[in-house]
């Protein structure tokens, strides 16, 4: 069973720019993935404003009975989040690796337009390798 069900990347405006399924348990159609990305962007923004502590960066982890949702927000406002098995370890590190891949293979791509859906073959290849490496680490736990 895969530790990661889905990966989402949301631009600073709340638009879904990348979505990938990794497990059969979390399969969604296109409309559901767009809805979830929009809902998460809104909840993240509201949590920043309603937080009683100053300097809050929003929700980083949402735990449910059947899944965990881990989120990483870059300084530019782009959000990376994974839906994974409950109790999955090292997701924060994986999200930072995904962010590095995003900066290396998407943002440095001269044909990529900011805030648009990601269509970059090198990003897809390296992302698959990073996810596979993370799965192998989890199997060795």
N, C-alpha and C positions, 0 to 999 in steps of 0.2 A: 504494500500500500504506500502511496506517495505521501510524503510529509507536507508537500505544498499542493494545494488544490488550484489556486489561481494567482496570477500576478496582474496588477493594474498599475498604470502610470497615468497620472492626471496632471494636466497643465495648470498654471496658476489661476486660470479662469474657471476651472472645474470641468473642463472638457476631457473626455477619455481619449488619450492619444496612443495607448498601447494596452492590449489585453491578451492574455495567454492562459489556456487551460492546461493543467498538469495532472489532474486526477479525475477519474470517472465520477467520484462522489460529489464534486462541485460543479459539474457542467451547467452552463447557463447559455441562454440564447443571447443574441446581440442586444435586444431591448433591455433584458434584465441586467446585463453588464453595464450598459449606459446608465440605467437607473441607480444601480449600486454605486457607481463612481460619482454621480451627481449627489446622491444622498450622503456619501462619505465626505465629500468636499464641504457640503453644508454643515454637517455635524462637527467636522474638524474646525471650521471657522467659528461656529457658535461656541464651541468649547474654549477656544482661545479668548473670546470676549467675556464669557461668564466665569472664567476661572478666578477664584479668590486670591490666587498668588500672581504677582507681577512676573512678567517674562515667560508666561506659559506658552508653549509651542503647539498646543492642541493635543488631541488623543493620540497616543503612541501605541497602545495595546487595548484591544477589545477582546475579552474572553467570554465565550459562550460554552454551552454544554458540548456542542458538536464541532466547534471550530475556534480558532484564535485568529484575529486580524491584527497584523503588525504593520505599522506605518512609519515611514521616514520622510520628512519634508526637507527639501534642499533650501538653500538660502534664497534661491530665485522663486520659491513657492511651488515648485513641481513636487508632487507627492507620489511616492512609490509605496504600494502596499500589497502584502501577500495575505491570502486566506489559507490557513494551514491546519493541520491536525492539532487538537488541544495539547498543550504542553510541549510543542515542538521547540527545540533549543536552537540557538545561534541565528535566529531570523534577523536580528538587528544587524549582525555582521553581514549576512547575505544581502540585505537591502542596501548596505553601503557598497558592497561589491557590484550590485546591479547599477547603482548610481555612478560608479566609476566607469562601468561599461557604457552607460548612457553618455557620459561626458566624452569618453574616448571615441566611440563609434557613431554616435548620433550627432552630437553638437559640433564635432569636428568635420562632419560630412558636408562638403560644399553644396550638395544638392538638397540638404534638409532645410525646410523652412520652419522657423520657430513656431511653437504652439500647434503644429499640424500633426496628424497621425504619423507614427513612426513606421517607415518602410525601409529598413536598412538590413541587408543580408548579413553583413559582418556582425552587427549587433545581435541578430537572431542566433548566429552560430556560437558566438562567445557566451551568450546568455544560456543557451542549452548546455554548454560545457560547464558553466558555473552551477547550474541547477543540478546537473548530473553529479558533479563533484560534491555538492552539498548532500545529496541523497546517499552517496557512498560513505560520507562522514557519519551521517545519521545511522546507517546500518551497522557501523562499527561501534556504536555506543554501548 
